[in-house]
Amino acid sequence: METVKPRHAYRWLYENRGEISVAFICDLFQLSRPGYYSWLKKKDAPDKNSPILSDLKEIRKKHRAYGVKRLHQALNKKREKKKMPRVSYGRVYGICSVNGLLQKVKRPRGITQQNRADQVSEDLIRRDFTADHPNRKWLGDITEIACKNGKLYISGVFDCFDGAIVGLSMENHKRASLCSSSLKEAVRRYGKDKDLIFHSDRGSQYTSREYRQLLDGYNIRQSMGRTGNCYDNARMESFFATLKKELIYRIPVTTLTREEVKRQIFRWVECEYNRDRLYSANENSMSPLEKRATYYSQQQAA
């Protein structure tokens, strides 16, 4: 005989009460009669997961692309403010699984290509993507988005200190000037450390004379990972994966023009990612600019 879970049998027995004997069903399915009566007392008790699910849905409504990991972080951050006990990751995962809140992730591919005639720089980072203050280590890369009227190329500059995108440039081409624009914006908006390192892959944009001269002019040391090794620039590539997962794959980009997509990307980076999005690599999952502001406040107080 197929095994029947007690709670399912108890529910069926309850729904058919008065028509069939409790003793008969319990004997038939080898169930405990005291267990049935205990279940009766609990069946109308409020679901302990309901308030957690409500909070998770509220967080997802605001941050529609959060996966379970960040839902878990955001939930506990919210509960800490209310002085409520933390909820385990396993419990959050289970609630998300049952209620359709899990996310599927697509992985984008890089597009830069090396020009073997150009000079390459030594890897000064060596996968140490940490920094003890802002503007000490910057990372750069390019990605592309297929829009209604052609491809949009995006160049970003990422600060290893807090995960902030400090420079962003978007054009209909991927020439070196695209990357030069994002670096110029980063220096203009955030300044630079006297020992700043800029790290990228060996794409022709970064090995070009134009880009190397720009770095020399700013007195920024250049660093490059190995050819075809995504782990040598992992945090920058991770940012583009996040951009695509949390924004690009959720909007009909092929029906939007490059200018329309540019506006959405700029708004997401400046208003969502930099200022509001939980960043798990930061202490207490602070957003990038929250960590930056905290650092400068501590420096002033010291």
Secondary structure, DSSP 8 states (H G I E B T S, - for coil): -----HHHHHHHHHHTBTTB-HHHHHHHTT--HHHHHHHHHHTTS--TTHHHHHHHHHHHHHSTT--HHHHHHHHHHHHHHTT-----HHHHHHHHHHTT---------------TTS-----SSTT----SSTTSEEEEEEEEEEETTEEEEEEEEEETTT--EEEEEEES--SHHHHHHHHHHHHHHH---TT-EEEE---HHHHSHHHHHHHHHHT-EEEE--TT-GGGGHHHHHHHHHHHHHTGGGS-GGGS-HHHHHHHHHHIIIIIITTTS--TTSGGG--HHHHHHHHHHHHHH-
